[in-house]
Amino acid sequence: MENEVIEFDIGLGGGRVGGGDEDGVDIEHPVDDEEIVDTPPGGGLGSGDMYILEGDLDLEPYEGMEFESEEAAKAFYNSYARRVGFSTRVSSSRRSRRDGAIIQRSFVCAKEGFRNLNEKRTKDREIKRPRTITRVGCKASLSVKIQDSGKWVVSGFTKEHNHELVPPDKVHCLRSHRQISGPAKTLIDTLQAAGMGPRRIMSALIKEYGGISKVGFTEVDCRNYMRNNRQRSLEGDIQLLLDYLRQMHAENPSFVYAVQGDDDQSLSNVFWADPKSRMNYTYFGDTVTFDTTYRSNRYRLPFAPFTGVNHHGQPVLFGCAFLINESEASFIWLFKTWLMAMSGRPPVSITTDHDAVIGSAISQVFPQTRHRFCKWHIFKKCQEKLSHVFLRHPTFEADFHKCVNLTDSTEEFESCWLSLVDKYDLRDHEWLQSIYSARRQWVPVYLRDAFFAEMSITQRSDSMNSYFDGYVNASTTLGQFFKLYEKALESRNEKEVKADYDTMNTSPVLRTPSPMEKQASELYTRKLFVRFQEELVGTLTFMASKADDDGETTTYHVAKFGEDHKSYYVKFNVLEMRATCSCQMFEFSGLLCRHVLAVFRVTNVLTLPSHYILKRWTRNAKSSVILEERASDILSSYLESHTVRYNTLRHEAFKFADEGAKSVESYNVALSSLQEAAKKVAVAAKTEGRFDMVNGHIRGESTRDGCRTYYVSEEHQGSLGQNLSELFLFWDDLDRKIRELTEELDCANRRCEVYRANLLSVLKDIDEHKQQLSVKVQNVKLSMKDSF
């Protein structure tokens, strides 16, 4: 060969090995230092083909050694490296200037050269997770070049290494020796189709091959192979998804969908939301769960729904996504797209799996939303990460549960956690330390001040279960998905209709004579009323005693009888009718706790103040017009205003008594004033009723010594008869309006009864139709069996 020679380096460190010929172009092959999990096993050497070596397998390379092909030389050197205990990679190549064919190849130890810290791709950006340095300048290498005969000959061989070699029982972890064989791929495919995850599949492979070193690859390789399988399968059926979404949008323009990337088979992520999901969000979009259960390999489909909780405590859908790409940029795109479909109104709170990538995306798209990691997912992960602790210490699970769920303050949790990790010697456990660092996003005691629509802090809400449980499972394919998806929507809608019917047509059993219980039974849905009733009845076992009074807010000490060591503190502003409890149940769930209700009982608050009745928990949560409340508005308004007047007078009287009792002189003045005030109150009580409801012509008011009294102004006593006539006309007009409203209410109730009867008839017809179809299916099956 007499070709012109052009040589140049493309280096990551380390020069070319061998290469005395001057008839080609030198090419370096850069390889990252750290093991790349996305690269298929064995990818470090290029071809995925397996070359079977013949002859002496313990043979050592030497100069002049010949091979039939470049692949045979590469396979031989990799086999030699496996026996010795190091990993190999391609370092450089030389191509002919005449036809571009490779004429020389150099293979080196994976630790050859040094990392170049001044690369353009890294020097201008922050490295979040720096990779371990693996290059140590090892000189071990093998160079081969092609001969005129077509065979490849060893032109250079360096045996010595400058680092320790890997023992035989760990050599299968080296990158160039990790290969998934054909039989192993078949077994993985079979077990993956059965719904098994990579961890269980690796356990089966280890048992099948007789040890991890004989399997030939790691769990990371198995996980990557399964993920690539899933993506290839999805890409083949992705047109089904797009056709379905286009059809739904054509039928109803309010059905929205979006595709990240091109609207074709090369897409990465898909989002969609039907009209009912978007409408549900307007009613119940205050708290959202982004369900990524599929990430635990429970589902073969990368399916992630947005769900919430309706007024019956049932899960409700806000939209769905298929996530083929799980990068931070993809989650940001998904959250922004979903938010746009929900009219740009972010939720108050959102619950997701414990994942740093999702957390980062949420902080960027929902900066004002309270983000919580799902505690139950963390508990499940805990069983995996600390399985040895669970086996060795049967009491650990109960102690862990008590520490997380049953602590009442952050100080108590911190103390309990330290005792837990010390007791079981887990201070240095990396995963446990990571979830402790994130404790403010999953431990209940740190989250009670935010609304999550859960009825209990310690028990798992039904809404946290997947919306599609029982419909989508490990064997579901994309072709089957949409029928099951629509079936799940239909089932959930039927359950909501049934709950609405039960709420509107059945009356709960009242357990107390309290006007507050009757009021709640007429406002809340059936399930929410039962939960409120538990709290109200629970007040009977609690004692509330005044602990402090600063003039505006009174603090009460609330505890069970005989359990003063475990008490709660309720701060109550009687003028504003607002109370806050140290348990923060109202802030967390939207229902008042028994501790606040106990304070209401001792302070004569007979009905729930309106600001403690969240519309999202009422039977009218999805209505802008409230008919049922009109009948009880007058009574509730009277009881509430009476309570305010009573508590205001008592509050002022206590202050008056405290001042009056300080000395004999002040006592005499106070007593005289009280006697005078009592006479005025008696006079006002005789004329109480209709007089005080007219304008300032009849009613006057004055404040003296902190007591407010109502009286008839002397200058207007002469026109009392005229004003009485006007008052009677006013009441006649008011009675007429009340009758009109009552008739409208009766008419609306009659229409509702007709609608309910029609709905029941339709539901009955559907049940009969289902039974008929079931009979037909059975007949067809029997006829087919007879024909065979």
N, C-alpha and C positions, 0 to 999 in steps of 0.2 A: 504493500500500500504506500502510495506516495502522495497522500493528500496534505493540503496545507493545514497547519495546526493552529487553533485558537483556543487558549485556555483562560478560564475565569473562575472565580470562587463565589459561591453564594453561601456564606457561612453562618452557623450558629455557634462556632467555636470548634477547634480541631481541624487540622488540615486534611488533604486528600491522602488516601492510603494507596500505595502502589502507583501504577500508571506510568511506565516509562515510555510507552508509545506516544508518538506525536502525530496521530492522524484522527483525532476526535476532539469533541468539546466536553469539558468536565462539568458535571452537574451534581450539586450537593442536594441531599434530601433532608430538609428540616423535619424534626420530630419533637413534639412537646415533651418536657421532662416528666410531667405527671401522667399517670395512667388516665386515658380518656375513656370514660365509660360508654360513650356513644359509638366508639369504634368496635366493630365486631372482633371477637376473639381471634387472635392470629393475624389481625390486620396490620400489625407492626411490620410484617414482612411482605406485605403486598397481596399476592394472590391468595385466594381462599382454598386452592386445590391442595390435596394431600399427596405427597410423593413418598412411595414406599421404597425404603433403602434395601438393597441387597448386599450380601457379602458380610464382611466383618463389621458388626455394629460398634465395636469398641475401637475402631481405627481412628488414629489421630491425623489431622490434616498435615500435609507437607508440600513444599514447593515442587511443582511438576505433576502433581496429582491431577488426573483428568476426569471430567464429567461429561455426560451426554448433552446436558443442557444447563442453562443458567439456573432454572428452577431446581434441578437435581443438586447443584452446588449449594444453593440456598438451604434446601431441606437437610443436606448433610451437615452443614455448619450449625443449623439450629438443633439438630439431633445431638451433635457433639456438645453444644452449649447446655442442653438439658442434662446430659450425663455429668458435666463438670459442675454446673450450678450457676449459670448466668443467662441473661436475656440478650437477644441480638436485635439489630435493626439495620436497615440499608443506610449507608453513609453517603456514597457518591457514585456517580455513573459517568461513563464517557460514551458519547455517540459519534458515529462516523459523519464527517462533513459531506460525504458523497451521497448516502441514502438515509441518514438519520437513525440507522440501526444501532443498538447498544453494543459496544465492543468491549467494555470493561465494567465490572461491578465490584464495589467494596462493601463488605459486611463487617460491622464492628460490634463490640460490647455496648449494651445500652447505656453504660456509664461513661462512654467516650466523650471527650471534649468538656467544655464548660458552658454554663448558661450565660448568654449575652444579656446583661441587664440594661443595655442601651437600645433595645429594639424599639422601632418606631411605634409598634402596636401597643407597647406598655408604658413608655416613658411619659406620654402626655395624658395619661388617665390614672385615676386612683384604682389600685388593686384591692378589691374587697376581701377576697380569700386567697392570700398568697400561696403558691404551690411549693411543695417540698422540693428542695434542691437535690437532684439525683445524679447530676453529672460531676464526676470527680477526676476527669482527665485520663481515664483508662486507655491504654494503647493496644489492647488485645484486638485483633482484626484478621480478616481473611479477604484477599483480593483475587479475583479471577478475571481472565481475559479470553476472548474467543480466538481460536486458531483458524488457519486457512482451511483446515479439514472440517470445521464446523463444531469441533469439540471445544469445551472450556477447560482451561488449565489454571492451576493455582500459581499465581505470580508472586504472592507475598503472604506470609503467615506470621503473626506475632501471638505467642502463647501466653505471656505473663500478664497478670492483672495486678492492679494496685489497690485492691479492695477485697474484703472477705467474700467468699463464694457462698451460695445458698445451699443448705443441706437438702438431700433428696426428698424429705417429707414436706418441704415447702416450695419446691421448684415449680409446682403446678400453679403457684400464684404469680409467677413471672409472666409478663405480658406476651412475649413471643411464643410461649408454650401453652397458652390457653386456647384450645380449639374445641368447638362443639361438634362432635362427630354426627354422622347421619343417624345412627340408632338413637343417640341422645336427643336429637332434634325431634324425632318421631315420638319419643316418649314425652317430651315437653309439650308438644302439640296436643297429644291425647289428654294429658293431665290439665292443661290450660283450658281445653274445651269443657272439661268437667267442673271448672270453676275453682281449681286450686291455685293458690298464690305461689310466688317464686320460692318462698321459704319452705313450704311443704313439698314443693317439687324437688328442691335440692335435697331434702331429707330422703325422699324416695330414691333419687339417683345415687346418693351415698350408700344407701342400703343395697341397691341393685349392683353397684360396681365394687362394693367391698371397701369403701374408704374414700375420703375426700381427695386424697392424692391421686386416686385412680380415675376419678371423674374427669379430670383434665381441664376444668374451668371453675370459676367462682360463682357465687350467688349474684354478683353484679352482672356478670355475663349472661346468666340465665334471665335476669330481670330485663336487660336490654334486648335480648332475643325475643322475649315475650312481648315487649312493648312494640318492637318493630313488626312483629307478626300482627298485632292488633291494628297498627296503623295501616299496614298493607291491606288488611281485610276491610278496614273502613274506607280506604281510598277507592277500593273496587266497587263499593256500594253507595258511594257518596251522592251519586246522581239521583238515587231514590229519595234522599233527604231533600235535595234542592227541588225536585219535582213536586214533592208533597207541600213544601213551604210556598212555592209559586202558586199552586192550586188553591191553598187556603187563603192567600192574599187576594187572589182573583175573585174568590167567592165573597170575601169581606175585607175591604180596604183597611179596616181597623186592626186586622191581623198583621202584625209587623214582624219582619225578620231582617237580619243583617249578617253579612259574611265578611270575615276578615280576610283580606287579600282579594283575589279574583273570584268572580262568581262562576267558578267552574270546578272541575274535579281536583284541582291543585290547591283548594282552600285549606285553611288551617283551623279556623274556629267559626262556629255558627251560633247565633242567638235568635230566639223567637219568643213572642208573647201574644196570646190570643186576646180578643176584646174583653172577655170575662176576667182574665188575669189582671189586665190594666185597670178595670173598674174596681176589682177587689183591692187593689193597692190604694185607691183613693179613700177607701173606708178603713183599711187595716194595715196601711203601710208604715206604721210607726216603728215596728220592729221586724227584722228580716233575718232569715237563716239561709246562708249559701251552702247547700248540701253537697259536699264533695266525697260522699261515701265511696264512690267508684274508685278513688285513689287507693283504697285498701284492697283492691282486686276483688271486691265483692261482686262488682259488675264487670262484664267484659267490655261494655260500652262506656266511653268517657263522657258520661251524662251527668250534668250538674243543674238541678233546679233551684230557683229562688222561691222560698216559701215563707209563709207567715202564719198568723193565728187569727181566726175569725171570732165573732162574738159568742160562739158556742164553745170556744176553746179547741176547735178543730183545725187541722192544717189546711192552708189555702195557698193556691199557686199564684206566683207573681211573674213567671217567665222561666224559660229553660235555655240550656246551652249544651253544645257538644264541644268539648275541648280536646283537640288533637295536639295543639301546641300549648305547653304549660309554662311559658316564660313570663316574667314580670310584665313585659310589654303586652302580652296576650291578655293577662288578667286586667290590666289597665284599660285596654280596648273593650273588654267585655263589660266592666263596671260602668264605663262611660256610656256605652251603647244601651245598657239596661236602664241607666238613670234617665237617658233621653226618652226612652219608651215610656217611662213612668212620669212624664211631664216635668222632669228636672227637679223633682222634690225628693231630697235625700231622706233616708229613714233616721229615726232617733237613735236606733241601735242596730247592730248587725252581728250575727254569730257565724263563725266559720270554724273549720278544722285548724289545729295548731300548725301553722305553716308560715315561715318567714316571708316567702315570695308573695303569698296572698296578703299578709299583713302590710307589706310595703305598698302594694297596689291600693289597698283600702285607704291607707293614710294619705295617699295622693289624690284619690278621687272623692273620698268622703272625709275630709279633714275634721268636720264637726260631729261626725257620727261616732258613738261609743262602740268600740270594737271588742268583742268577746270571743275567746277561744272556747270551743265546745268542751265542757268539763268531762263529759262522758266519753268523748274520743280520747282525752288525755288519760282517763282511768283505764281504758282498753289498752292504750299504748303502754301504760305502766305495767300491766300484767305481762306484756311481752319483754319490756326492758328489764324488769325486776323479777323475772320468773324464778330465778334462783332464791331470791329473798322470800317469795311467796311459799316456795316449797320448804325452805329451811325454818321459816317462822310463821306458823299458822295465824298468829295474832296480828301480823303486819297489816293485812287488808283492813281489819276493823279499826286499827289505830290510824291508818292513813285516811280512812273515811271520816273518822271523828275529827281529825285535825282540819280537814278541808271543809266539811259540811256543818259541823256543830260548834264552831267557834263564833262568838258574838261580837268580837272586836278585832281590829288589826293587831293590837298588842297581844291578845290571847292567841291569835293564829301564829304570830312570830315565835312566841314562847313555845307553843305546842310543836311547831315545825322543828325547832332546834332540838327539842327533847326527842322527837321522832328519829331524826338523822343520827343523833348520838346513840340512841338505844339500839339501832340496827346497823351502826357503823357505816353510814352512807354519806358522810360529809363530802367525800371526794368522788362521788358518783356523778359522772359528767352529765348524763341526761337529766337526772334529778335536779342538779344545779341549774340546768337550762330552763326547766319549767318553773323553778323557784324564782328565777330572774324575771319570768313573765307572769308572776303571780297576780299582778293587778289586772290581768286580762282573762283570768279564769277562776280564781278563788272567789266564792260568793261574797265574802265579807267585804271585798274591795269593789263589788259591783252593785250593791244594794241601792245606791243613790241614782241608778239609771233604770229606765223602763224597758223590760224584756217580756212583758205579758205572760209571766209564768206565775202559776198559783202557789207554788212552793219553791223555796230556795234549795231545799235538800232533796226533793224528789224530781225525777225526770219528767218533763212535760211531754204529753202525747205528740205535740207539734214538733218535737225534736226528732221523732222518728221520720224516716223518709216518706215523702208524700206518695211515692210510688212503691212502697213496700207491698209485697204480694203480687205485684204486676211485672216489674222489671227485675230479672235475676241474672245469675251468672251465665245461663245458657241462652239469653235473649240476643238475637241477631238484629241488625239494623232493619232487615226486611220485616221482622215481626214487631219491631218496636212501636210503630205508629198505631197499630190496632190496639196494643196493650195500653199505650199512652191515652188514647181516646176512651178506652174502657175505664181507666183509672179516673179520668176527669168526670165521666158519667157517674161513677160510683160515689165520688166525693160530693158531687152536686146533689145526688139523691139523699145522702146523709145530712146535708145542710137543710134541704127541704123538710126532711123528717123532723129535725131538731126545731125548725121554725114552727112546724105544725104543733109539736108537743108544747112549745112555749105559749102559743096563742090559744090553745084549746084545752089545756089542763091547768088546774090550779094547784099550787103546792100546798102542803100541810104546814100551817104556821105553828111554831112551837112556843111562842111567847105572846103576851098581849101587847107587845111594843108596837106603837105606830110606825116606828122605823122599819120593823120587819115587814109590815104590810106594804109600806111604801116601796121597799126593795123588791118585794114579790111582784109588784106591778110594773117595775122598771127593768129589772135585769132579765136576761135569758134564764132558762130553767137551770142550766148547769152552773152559771155564775151565781144565781140566787142561792143554790144549795151550798156553794162555797162561802158566800157571805153569811148564810145562816149559821154555819159552823163557827165562824168568828163571833157572831152575835151571842149565840148560846154559850160560847166559851168564856164570855165576860163574867158569867155567874160564878166562876171559880177564882176570879181575880179581885183584888182589893186595890183601890186607888186612893192614895193619901197625898195631901198637899206637902210639897217639899220646899218650895220657894215661890216668891211673888215679887216681881220687880215693878209692879204698877201697871204694866201692859201685858206681860206674859206670865202665866202661872205654870210652874213645873210640878208635875205629879209623879210620884213614885208608885209604879204599878207592878204587882207581883202576885203569884198564887198564894193562897192562904198557907202559911207555914213554910214558904220557900222564899224568904226575903233575900237570901244570898244570890238568887238569880232574878234580878229585877230589871225593869225597863223604865225609861224616863220619857214622859210625854209632856211637851210644851204646848200650852193652849192659850191662844189669844181670843178672849171671849168677845171682844168688840168686832173682830174680823171673822170670828167663827172658824179659825184655822188652827189645826193641831199637827204636830210632827212627833213621830215616835222614834226611839233609838233603833228599833228593829227595821225601820224603813220599808215596811211591806207595801205601803201605798205607792211609794216611789218605784218599787220594783215590779209590782203586779197590777196596780190600779185599783185595788180593793183595800178598804180600811181594815186595819188589824184589830184584834180583840182588845189590845191595850188602849188604843184611842177610843174605841167604843165603850170601854169601861169608864173612861174619863167623861165621855158624853153622858153616861148613865148617872154619874154622881153630880154632874152639873146641870141636869135636867134638860139636855138637848134631846128633843123627842123625835126629830126627823133628820135625815142626812142632808147637810148643806149641799146646794147644787154643785159647787165646785168639787165635791168628792164623788160625783156620779159621772164617770167617763162614758161618753156616748158610745164608744167602741164596744162596751160590754152590755149595752142595753138592747132590748128587742127592736128598737128603732135605729139601730146602728147604720143601716143602709137606706134610711129614709130622711128626707129633709123636712117632712111634715110630721108632727107628732100629734095624733088624735087621742090616744089612750090617756095621755097625761092631763088633758083638760079637766076631766071629771074630778081629779084630786088636787088640782092646782090651788083652789081656794083654801082647802083645809091645810095643805102643806105650807102655803104662804102664811096662814094664820099661826100655825104651830111654830114655824121658824121665827116669825117676828115676835111672837110671845116669848120664845126662849131667849131671844136677843135682849128684849126689854127686861126680863127677869134677871138674867145674868149681869146686865149692866147695873141695875139697881143694887143687886147684892154686892157687886164689886165696889161700888161707891159707898155702900153702907158699911162695909168692913173697914174701909179707909177712914170713914167718918167716926166709927166707934174707936179705932186705934187712937185718933187724935183726941177724941173727947174723954178718954179714960186716963190721960196723962196727969191730970190734976183735978182737985175738987171743983175749982172755978170753971175749967173747961167742961167738966162733966155736967154741971148745972146748966151751962149755956147750951150744950148739946142736947140734954134732955128736954129743955124748954123748946128748942127748935124742932125736935122730933114730935113733940106733942102738937105744936102748931101745924107742922107738916101733915100729921095724921088727920087733923080736922079738914085740911084742904083736900086731902086724898079722898076722905069720906064724901065730901061735897061733890068732887069730880066723879066718884063712883056712881052717885045717884043720877047724874046727868050723862053718864057714859053710854055709848052706843052710837046713835045716829048723829048726835050733835057734832062730835069731833070729826065727822067725815066731810063736813061742808068747808068752804073756803074760810079765809081769815075773818069773815063777818061773824062767825059764831065761835070758832075755836081760837083761843089764845094760849100761849104757853110761856112759862117763866121758869128760871132755874135759881134755886136758892139753897145754899149750903150743900150743893152737890146733888139735890133732889129735883127732878123735873115733875111739874104738875100741869094739868090741863084745866082751864077755867073758861067761863063765859064772860066775855068782855062787857062791862057795864054800859059803855056807850052804844052798844048794839042791842041791848035788851028790849028796846022799844019795837024793833023790827023783827022780834023773834017769831011771831005768827007767820009773817010773810016768808021768812027763811024756812020755816017748817013746811009750808006749802011747796016751796021749791025742792026741798029735800025729798018729800013724798013723790013728787014727779020724777026726780032723779032715780029713786028706787024702782018706780014702775018701769022706767025705761031700761034699767039694769036687768030687772026680771025678764022683760021681753027679750033682751039680747041673749040671756042665759037659755031661755026656752028655744030660741032659734038655733043656738049652738048645739043644744042637746038633740034637737031634731036632726041637724046635720050629722052629728056623731052616730045617731041611731041608723040613719040612712047609710053612712059609710060602713057601719058594722054589718048591715044586711048585705051590702055588696061584697064585703069580705067573706061572709058565709057562703054566698053563691060561688065566689072564686074558689074557696076551699073545697066545696062540694064537687065542683068541676075537676079540681086537681086530684081529689081522691078517686073520682071516677076514672080519670086518665091513668093514674097509678094502678088501679085495679085491672084496667084493660091491658096494661103492659104486663102485669103478673100473669094474667090468663094467656096472653100471647106467648110469653116465655114457656109456660107449661105446655102449650100446644106444640111449640117448636121442639121442646124436649121429648115429647111423645113421638113426634115425627122422626127425630134423630134416632131414637131407640128402635123404631120400626125399620128404618133404613139399615141400621146395624144388624138387626135380626135377619132381614132379607138377604143381606150380603153374606152373612154366616151360613144361611141355608143354601145359597147358591154355590158356595165352596164345598 
